[in-house]
Amino acid sequence: MISKIRQIFTVVIALLLVIFPPVFLRHDDMQLGAEPIDPWTQVAKKPTPTPHSQLFKAPTFTDGPAVTRACLECHTDSGREVMATSHWSWLGAEVVVPGHDKPMRIGKRNLINNFCISVESNWPKCTVCHAGFGWKDDTFDFTNQELVDCLVCHDQSGGYTKAGSGLPAEGVDLLAAAKSVGRPTRDNCGWCHFNGGGGNAVKHGDLDGSLAKPVERIDVHMGRNNFQCIDCHRTRKHDISGRMISVTVRDTIGVHCTNCHSTAPHLSDRLNTHYRSVACQSCHIPVVAKKEATKIAWDWSTAGKDIQGADPHQYLKIKGSFLYARNLVPEYYWFNGNSDRYIKGDRIDPRQTTHINYPLGSIKDPGAKIWPFKVHRAKQPYDIKYRYLLIPKTVGKGGYWSDFDWHKAVELARPYTGLEFSGKLGFAETEMFWVLSHMVSPKERALQCNDCHGETGRMNWKDLGYEGDPAFEGGRFQRRWVTLNSGVDR
């Protein structure tokens, strides 16, 4: 009975805090200085694509590069523009990674993850999603414009698919695809981004096939307003804005809600003050994996066993054991837009969990906000002597997926990875963080006060650095104001 009364009291207090802001808030703490704007005025106008159905003279195309040569006859700069992007190179600009002294170029091309581990030595399978043709090994020519795949982003026939090494799949009608080209849609972007990590919904949690034709419950921008990816991920000279901390560590080309929305979009000043410490996504993405379950754990150490009748969402001989979750509640961390990153060869402590990447920021960082994340946890191979994560060859002759020999798989990858192997292999626990920005719910389904505040709230305030629930203890900026004005260190 006492517990029930306390729950009712908590809800009432939370509601009162929305209606009547706490007295220790100053007026200028509540007003963020932003005038309400109509977000539709910030949405870029969509150009009308030029029909291409009558522009091709060839009766057919024999391969992908033949299509690209035809495209370059008119779009003379497009090849060079694509080759200047990370979608082509799978590398970013030079950056100093936390914990490292010298600038380096990092990206999908040379990093370790805790899904399929690495592109290196596994190109034919991984580069199915490359915006080019024929990246089958480390000799791929990144300077050849004819190897740029125009169709993967621009095909509107619905019949274009890619196979090993990024080549067009057998039987694809390349002429029909070329005649159909237009402005990229969710289907184009999703062909790779929905299927990252080896299948639909595996990697991100907020990107999967349900976004191809979503109802507004799944994503209000795409479902209600039919937004395409490039409406938010605006593109200039084929350089698409947006980034993920899985492959970059600096927030230089990010996409932000405030590209369209005001920093004070609510009628309630109390809600608007949340913007100083809480990312829009934290309230407006209450759950992800709303229709398709996403992978949240992967244990490579159990791979190699023959288990008859195993559910492929729980176990595969070539990959090991998995956990999936649907309607996944995010985990929350301070995030200032930047992150750290595990770099190939970095030493680990196998007694502790290794962060492949980690969002930077804290309650003391004025540039940080509380963001929602999907966290993927794994056990993956490492060298017991050298104490770093290992890269196995999984694909092709001699790879783990055919021979199920970890030592052989690591040795076959070594010439490409440059990682020495002691012959002593174990498995270490790792975590990888995925920022959530898609699957935005309609405002009616956004989190309410008692979803975060009170005894049953989803936030772990102590882990976030608060003394307790800030609805009762005061937020970080209010605590600072009390300290400066009263001399009391709260």
C-alpha positions as CSV (number, residue, x, y, z in Angstrom):
1,M,0.0,0.0,0.0
2,I,2.8,2.4,0.9
3,S,4.6,1.6,-2.3
4,K,1.4,2.3,-4.3
5,I,1.0,5.7,-2.6
6,R,4.6,6.5,-3.3
7,Q,4.2,5.7,-7.0
8,I,1.1,7.9,-7.2
9,F,3.0,10.7,-5.4
10,T,5.9,10.4,-7.8
11,V,3.7,10.7,-10.9
12,V,1.9,13.8,-9.4
13,I,5.2,15.5,-8.6
14,A,6.5,14.8,-12.1
15,L,3.3,16.3,-13.6
16,L,3.6,19.4,-11.4
17,L,7.2,19.9,-12.5
18,V,6.0,20.1,-16.1
19,I,3.2,22.6,-15.2
20,F,5.1,24.6,-12.6
21,P,8.9,24.7,-13.2
22,P,10.9,24.4,-9.9
23,V,11.6,27.8,-8.2
24,F,15.4,27.4,-8.4
25,L,15.2,27.7,-12.2
26,R,16.0,31.2,-13.4
27,H,14.1,32.7,-16.3
28,D,17.1,32.8,-18.5
29,D,17.7,29.1,-17.8
30,M,14.3,28.3,-19.3
31,Q,14.5,30.5,-22.4
32,L,16.9,29.1,-24.9
33,G,16.7,32.2,-27.2
34,A,15.3,30.3,-30.2
35,E,12.2,31.5,-32.0
36,P,9.7,28.8,-33.0
37,I,10.1,27.9,-36.7
38,D,8.1,25.9,-39.1
39,P,10.3,22.9,-39.9
40,W,8.8,22.6,-43.3
41,T,10.5,25.8,-44.3
42,Q,13.9,24.1,-43.7
43,V,13.2,21.0,-45.8
44,A,15.1,21.2,-49.1
45,K,13.0,21.2,-52.3
46,K,13.3,18.0,-54.3
47,P,14.6,18.4,-57.8
48,T,12.7,16.8,-60.7
49,P,14.8,14.0,-62.1
50,T,15.5,13.8,-65.8
51,P,13.9,10.7,-67.4
52,H,16.7,8.4,-68.8
53,S,14.6,5.9,-70.6
54,Q,15.4,7.2,-74.0
55,L,19.0,8.3,-73.4
56,F,20.9,5.0,-73.9
57,K,21.9,3.9,-77.4
58,A,23.4,0.5,-76.4
59,P,21.0,-2.5,-76.9
60,T,22.4,-3.9,-73.7
61,F,25.2,-3.6,-71.2
62,T,27.6,-6.4,-70.6
63,D,28.8,-5.4,-67.1
64,G,28.7,-2.7,-64.5
65,P,31.6,-0.6,-65.7
66,A,29.9,-0.4,-69.2
67,V,26.9,1.3,-67.5
68,T,29.3,3.7,-65.6
69,R,31.1,4.7,-68.9
70,A,27.7,5.6,-70.4
71,C,26.8,7.7,-67.3
72,L,30.2,9.5,-67.4
73,E,29.5,10.7,-71.0
74,C,27.1,13.2,-69.6
75,H,27.9,13.3,-65.9
76,T,31.6,14.1,-66.4
77,D,32.4,15.1,-62.9
78,S,30.4,12.4,-61.0
79,G,33.0,9.7,-61.0
80,R,35.6,12.0,-59.4
81,E,33.1,13.3,-56.9
82,V,32.1,9.8,-55.7
83,M,35.7,8.8,-55.4
84,A,36.3,11.7,-53.0
85,T,33.7,10.3,-50.6
86,S,34.0,7.8,-47.7
87,H,31.3,5.8,-49.4
88,W,34.0,5.0,-52.0
89,S,37.2,4.9,-50.0
90,W,35.6,3.5,-46.8
91,L,38.0,5.9,-45.0
92,G,37.5,9.3,-43.4
93,A,39.7,12.3,-43.3
94,E,42.8,12.3,-41.1
95,V,42.0,12.5,-37.4
96,V,43.7,12.0,-34.1
97,V,42.0,9.1,-32.4
98,P,41.9,9.4,-28.5
99,G,44.8,7.5,-27.1
100,H,46.9,7.9,-30.2
101,D,49.4,10.6,-31.0
102,K,49.5,10.7,-34.8
103,P,46.7,11.5,-37.2
104,M,45.3,8.6,-39.1
105,R,42.6,7.8,-41.6
106,I,40.2,5.3,-40.3
107,G,37.0,3.7,-41.6
108,K,35.2,0.5,-42.4
109,R,38.2,-0.4,-44.6
110,N,40.7,-0.8,-41.7
111,L,38.8,-1.0,-38.5
112,I,37.7,-3.9,-36.2
113,N,34.1,-4.3,-35.2
114,N,32.3,-6.9,-33.0
115,F,30.0,-8.2,-35.7
116,C,31.9,-9.9,-38.6
117,I,35.1,-8.4,-37.2
118,S,36.9,-6.9,-40.2
119,V,36.8,-6.3,-44.0
120,E,40.5,-7.2,-44.2
121,S,41.0,-10.6,-45.9
122,N,37.2,-10.9,-46.2
123,W,36.6,-8.4,-49.1
124,P,34.4,-10.5,-51.5
125,K,31.6,-10.8,-48.8
126,C,32.0,-7.4,-47.2
127,T,32.2,-5.4,-50.4
128,V,28.9,-6.6,-51.7
129,C,27.8,-3.2,-50.1
130,H,30.6,-1.2,-51.7
131,A,29.6,1.6,-54.1
132,G,31.9,0.1,-56.7
133,F,32.6,-3.0,-58.8
134,G,35.1,-5.8,-58.2
135,W,36.7,-5.0,-54.8
136,K,37.8,-8.6,-54.2
137,D,41.2,-8.1,-52.5
138,D,43.8,-5.5,-51.5
139,T,44.7,-4.7,-55.1
140,F,41.4,-2.9,-55.9
141,D,42.0,0.3,-58.0
142,F,40.4,3.2,-56.1
143,T,41.5,5.6,-58.9
144,N,39.4,4.0,-61.7
145,Q,36.2,5.9,-62.3
146,E,34.7,3.1,-64.3
147,L,34.6,1.0,-61.2
148,V,32.1,3.4,-59.6
149,D,28.7,1.8,-59.2
150,C,26.1,4.5,-60.2
151,L,23.2,2.1,-60.1
152,V,23.4,1.0,-56.5
153,C,22.3,4.5,-55.5
154,H,20.2,5.5,-58.5
155,D,18.4,2.4,-59.8
156,Q,14.6,2.7,-59.6
157,S,13.7,-0.4,-61.5
158,G,13.7,-2.5,-58.3
159,G,15.6,-5.2,-60.0
160,Y,19.1,-4.2,-59.4
161,T,21.1,-6.2,-56.8
162,K,24.8,-6.8,-56.1
163,A,26.7,-9.9,-55.4
164,G,30.3,-10.9,-54.3
165,S,32.9,-8.2,-54.6
166,G,30.2,-5.7,-55.3
167,L,29.5,-6.9,-58.9
168,P,26.0,-6.9,-60.3
169,A,24.2,-10.1,-59.4
170,E,23.8,-12.7,-62.2
171,G,20.7,-12.0,-64.4
172,V,20.3,-8.3,-63.5
173,D,19.0,-6.4,-66.5
174,L,21.5,-3.6,-66.5
175,L,19.9,-1.7,-69.4
176,A,16.5,-1.6,-67.5
177,A,18.3,-0.4,-64.4
178,A,20.1,2.3,-66.3
179,K,16.9,3.6,-68.0
180,S,15.2,3.8,-64.6
181,V,17.7,5.9,-62.7
182,G,16.5,8.8,-60.5
183,R,16.8,10.4,-57.1
184,P,17.9,7.9,-54.5
185,T,15.2,6.4,-52.3
186,R,15.0,4.5,-49.0
187,D,15.3,1.3,-51.1
188,N,18.6,2.4,-52.5
189,C,20.2,3.4,-49.2
190,G,18.6,0.5,-47.3
191,W,19.9,-2.1,-49.6
192,C,23.2,-1.7,-47.7
193,H,22.3,0.1,-44.5
194,F,19.3,-2.1,-43.6
195,N,21.4,-5.2,-44.1
196,G,24.6,-4.2,-42.3
197,G,26.2,-7.0,-40.2
198,G,25.1,-9.8,-42.5
199,G,21.3,-9.5,-42.6
200,N,18.2,-7.4,-42.2
201,A,18.0,-5.5,-38.8
202,V,21.2,-7.0,-37.5
203,K,23.5,-4.0,-36.9
204,H,21.9,-0.6,-36.1
205,G,18.6,-1.3,-34.4
206,D,17.0,1.7,-35.9
207,L,17.6,0.8,-39.5
208,D,16.0,-2.2,-41.1
209,G,13.6,-3.2,-43.9
210,S,10.6,-2.0,-42.1
211,L,11.7,1.5,-43.1
212,A,11.3,0.8,-46.8
213,K,7.5,1.4,-46.5
214,P,6.9,2.2,-42.9
215,V,3.7,3.2,-41.1
216,E,4.1,6.4,-39.0
217,R,4.3,4.3,-35.8
218,I,7.6,3.0,-37.1
219,D,9.0,6.3,-38.2
220,V,7.0,9.5,-38.3
221,H,9.2,11.3,-40.9
222,M,9.3,8.4,-43.3
223,G,5.8,7.0,-42.6
224,R,3.7,10.1,-42.3
225,N,5.7,12.5,-44.5
226,N,7.4,10.0,-46.9
227,F,10.8,11.4,-46.3
228,Q,13.6,9.8,-48.2
229,C,17.0,9.3,-46.6
230,I,18.6,12.2,-48.5
231,D,15.9,14.6,-47.3
232,C,17.9,14.7,-44.0
233,H,21.2,13.3,-45.2
234,R,21.7,16.1,-47.6
235,T,24.2,15.6,-50.4
236,R,26.6,17.9,-52.2
237,K,28.7,16.6,-55.1
238,H,27.8,13.1,-54.1
239,D,29.1,13.6,-50.5
240,I,26.3,12.5,-48.2
241,S,26.1,14.2,-44.8
242,G,25.9,12.0,-41.8
243,R,28.2,9.8,-39.7
244,M,28.3,6.9,-37.3
245,I,30.7,6.5,-34.3
246,S,31.3,3.0,-35.5
247,V,33.7,4.3,-38.1
248,T,34.4,8.0,-37.2
249,V,35.4,9.7,-33.9
250,R,34.7,13.4,-34.7
251,D,31.3,15.0,-35.3
252,T,32.2,16.9,-38.4
253,I,29.4,16.0,-40.9
254,G,26.6,15.0,-38.7
255,V,22.9,15.4,-39.3
256,H,21.0,17.1,-36.5
257,C,17.3,17.6,-35.7
258,T,17.9,21.3,-35.5
259,N,18.7,21.4,-39.2
260,C,14.9,21.7,-39.5
261,H,13.5,22.0,-35.9
262,S,13.9,24.8,-33.5
263,T,16.0,24.4,-30.3
264,A,12.9,25.3,-28.4
265,P,10.1,23.4,-30.3
266,H,7.7,22.8,-27.3
267,L,5.0,25.0,-25.9
268,S,6.3,24.2,-22.4
269,D,9.4,26.0,-21.3
270,R,10.1,23.2,-18.9
271,L,10.3,20.8,-21.8
272,N,12.4,23.2,-23.8
273,T,15.0,23.4,-21.1
274,H,15.6,19.6,-21.5
275,Y,17.2,20.4,-24.8
276,R,20.3,21.6,-22.9
277,S,20.9,18.2,-21.4
278,V,18.8,15.7,-23.3
279,A,19.1,14.9,-27.0
280,C,15.8,15.1,-29.0
281,Q,16.2,11.4,-29.8
282,S,16.1,10.3,-26.1
283,C,12.5,11.3,-25.8
284,H,11.3,10.8,-29.4
285,I,12.7,7.3,-29.9
286,P,11.3,5.4,-27.0
287,V,12.1,2.0,-28.5
288,V,13.8,0.7,-31.7
289,A,13.6,-2.6,-33.6
290,K,9.8,-2.0,-33.6
291,K,9.0,-4.6,-36.2
292,E,12.2,-6.6,-36.9
293,A,14.3,-7.9,-34.0
294,T,17.9,-6.6,-33.9
295,K,21.0,-8.4,-32.7
296,I,22.2,-7.4,-29.3
297,A,24.8,-10.1,-28.5
298,W,27.2,-12.3,-30.5
299,D,29.4,-15.0,-29.0
300,W,32.0,-16.2,-31.5
301,S,33.5,-18.7,-28.9
302,T,30.6,-21.1,-29.4
303,A,31.0,-21.4,-33.2
304,G,32.0,-24.6,-35.0
305,K,29.5,-26.9,-33.4
306,D,26.9,-29.0,-35.3
307,I,23.6,-28.3,-33.6
308,Q,20.7,-29.9,-35.5
309,G,17.6,-27.8,-35.8
310,A,19.1,-24.7,-34.2
311,D,17.2,-21.4,-34.6
312,P,19.4,-19.3,-36.9
313,H,18.6,-16.3,-34.8
314,Q,20.1,-18.1,-31.8
315,Y,22.9,-20.2,-33.3
316,L,24.9,-20.6,-36.6
317,K,27.8,-23.0,-36.8
318,I,29.9,-20.5,-38.8
319,K,29.2,-17.6,-36.4
320,G,28.3,-18.9,-32.9
321,S,25.5,-17.8,-30.6
322,F,23.2,-14.7,-30.8
323,L,20.7,-12.8,-28.8
324,Y,18.1,-10.7,-30.6
325,A,15.5,-8.2,-29.2
326,R,12.4,-6.5,-30.5
327,N,11.0,-3.2,-29.2
328,L,14.4,-2.6,-27.6
329,V,14.6,0.1,-25.0
330,P,17.8,2.1,-25.6
331,E,20.6,2.5,-23.1
332,Y,21.5,6.1,-22.2
333,Y,24.9,7.8,-22.1
334,W,26.4,11.3,-22.1
335,F,27.6,12.1,-25.6
336,N,29.2,15.3,-27.0
337,G,29.3,14.1,-30.6
338,N,32.7,12.6,-30.4
339,S,33.9,9.1,-29.4
340,D,37.0,7.0,-28.8
341,R,37.8,4.0,-31.0
342,Y,39.7,0.7,-30.7
343,I,42.4,0.6,-33.4
344,K,43.9,-2.5,-34.7
345,G,46.8,-3.6,-32.5
346,D,45.6,-1.7,-29.4
347,R,46.3,-3.8,-26.2
348,I,43.3,-4.9,-24.2
349,D,42.8,-6.2,-20.7
350,P,40.9,-9.5,-21.3
351,R,39.6,-9.4,-17.7
352,Q,37.5,-6.3,-18.6
353,T,35.1,-5.5,-21.4
354,T,36.9,-3.8,-24.3
355,H,35.0,-0.9,-25.8
356,I,35.3,-1.0,-29.6
357,N,34.0,2.6,-29.5
358,Y,32.6,4.7,-26.7
359,P,30.6,7.9,-26.7
360,L,32.6,10.8,-25.1
361,G,31.0,13.2,-22.7
362,S,29.9,13.4,-19.0
363,I,27.6,15.3,-16.8
364,K,30.5,17.9,-16.3
365,D,30.8,18.4,-20.1
366,P,28.5,21.4,-21.1
367,G,28.6,20.2,-24.7
368,A,27.3,16.7,-23.8
369,K,23.7,15.5,-23.8
370,I,22.0,12.3,-22.8
371,W,21.6,10.2,-25.9
372,P,20.0,6.8,-26.7
373,F,22.2,4.0,-27.9
374,K,21.9,0.4,-28.9
375,V,24.8,-1.5,-27.3
376,H,26.0,-4.7,-29.0
377,R,27.9,-7.0,-26.8
378,A,30.2,-9.8,-28.1
379,K,32.9,-12.3,-27.4
380,Q,35.5,-12.3,-30.1
381,P,39.0,-13.7,-30.7
382,Y,42.1,-12.1,-29.2
383,D,45.8,-13.1,-28.9
384,I,46.5,-14.2,-25.3
385,K,50.2,-13.3,-25.5
386,Y,50.0,-10.0,-27.4
387,R,46.7,-9.0,-25.8
388,Y,45.0,-7.5,-28.8
389,L,41.9,-8.4,-30.8
390,L,42.6,-10.7,-33.8
391,I,41.2,-10.6,-37.3
392,P,40.3,-14.0,-38.8
393,K,39.8,-14.8,-42.5
394,T,36.2,-16.0,-42.5
395,V,35.3,-16.0,-46.2
396,G,36.7,-18.2,-49.0
397,K,39.2,-21.0,-49.2
398,G,40.7,-21.9,-45.8
399,G,38.5,-19.3,-44.0
400,Y,36.8,-20.1,-40.7
401,W,33.4,-20.5,-42.4
402,S,34.7,-23.4,-44.4
403,D,37.4,-25.0,-42.3
404,F,36.3,-24.0,-38.7
405,D,39.9,-23.6,-37.7
406,W,40.6,-20.4,-35.8
407,H,44.4,-20.7,-35.9
408,K,44.4,-21.2,-39.6
409,A,41.9,-18.4,-40.2
410,V,44.0,-15.9,-38.2
411,E,47.2,-17.0,-40.0
412,L,45.6,-16.6,-43.4
413,A,44.5,-13.0,-42.5
414,R,47.9,-12.0,-41.1
415,P,49.6,-10.9,-44.3
416,Y,46.8,-8.4,-44.8
417,T,46.2,-7.3,-41.2
418,G,49.9,-7.1,-40.1
419,L,49.0,-8.5,-36.8
420,E,51.5,-11.1,-35.4
421,F,49.9,-14.2,-34.0
422,S,51.4,-16.1,-31.1
423,G,49.4,-19.2,-31.7
424,K,47.6,-18.7,-28.4
425,L,44.0,-17.6,-29.0
426,G,41.2,-16.8,-26.5
427,F,37.9,-14.9,-26.5
428,A,37.4,-11.4,-25.0
429,E,34.2,-9.5,-24.2
430,T,33.6,-6.4,-26.2
431,E,31.0,-3.7,-26.5
432,M,30.0,-1.5,-29.5
433,F,27.8,1.6,-29.3
434,W,25.3,2.6,-32.0
435,V,23.7,6.1,-31.8
436,L,20.0,6.0,-32.4
437,S,18.4,8.6,-34.7
438,H,15.9,6.8,-36.8
439,M,12.5,5.2,-36.0
440,V,11.3,8.6,-34.5
441,S,7.9,8.1,-33.0
442,P,4.9,10.4,-33.5
443,K,4.9,13.1,-30.8
444,E,1.9,11.4,-29.2
445,R,4.2,8.3,-28.5
446,A,7.1,10.3,-27.1
447,L,8.3,9.5,-23.6
448,Q,6.4,11.2,-20.8
449,C,7.7,12.5,-17.5
450,N,7.1,9.4,-15.5
451,D,8.9,7.3,-18.2
452,C,12.2,8.7,-17.1
453,H,11.5,10.2,-13.7
454,G,10.4,8.4,-10.5
455,E,11.0,5.0,-9.1
456,T,10.0,3.1,-12.3
457,G,11.8,5.5,-14.7
458,R,14.1,4.0,-17.3
459,M,17.1,6.3,-16.5
460,N,19.8,5.2,-14.2
461,W,20.5,8.7,-12.8
462,K,23.4,7.6,-10.6
463,D,25.3,6.0,-13.5
464,L,24.7,9.3,-15.4
465,G,26.4,11.2,-12.6
466,Y,23.4,12.7,-10.8
467,E,23.0,12.4,-7.0
468,G,19.4,11.2,-7.7
469,D,16.5,11.9,-10.0
470,P,17.1,15.5,-11.3
471,A,13.3,16.1,-11.1
472,F,13.8,16.2,-7.3
473,E,17.5,16.9,-6.9
474,G,17.9,19.5,-9.6
475,G,19.6,19.3,-13.0
476,R,23.3,19.8,-13.7
477,F,22.9,23.5,-14.7
478,Q,20.6,24.2,-11.8
479,R,23.0,22.6,-9.4
480,R,25.8,24.8,-10.8
481,W,23.6,27.9,-10.3
482,V,22.9,27.0,-6.6
483,T,26.6,26.5,-6.1
484,L,27.5,29.8,-7.5
485,N,24.8,31.7,-5.7
486,S,24.6,30.1,-2.3
487,G,28.0,28.7,-1.8
488,V,26.5,25.2,-1.2
489,D,28.2,22.5,-3.2
490,R,25.4,20.2,-4.3
